[in-house]
């Protein structure tokens, strides 16, 4: 490993998912001006819009959005080939 290229200021930081208010702690070098108290201890705070606890891919709550009616157009177009 090259010497002197890796940050030295790792500390425990609280990351808060703003969509479901879940907080998780991990080490990071991120700069932040806010802080939060978790289990009686003060941590720097980073606010996230989405995380593993709220992302549809990880939660399995994906939705099929058909904004242009493409599914209906497909079904109508190929309905004539349907076997009876």
Protein Blocks (a to p, Z undefined) as FASTA:
>chain_A
ZZhkacfkbccdddddfklopacddddfbdcfbdcdeehiacdddddfbdfklgmklnop
accddfkommmmmmmmmmmmpcZZ
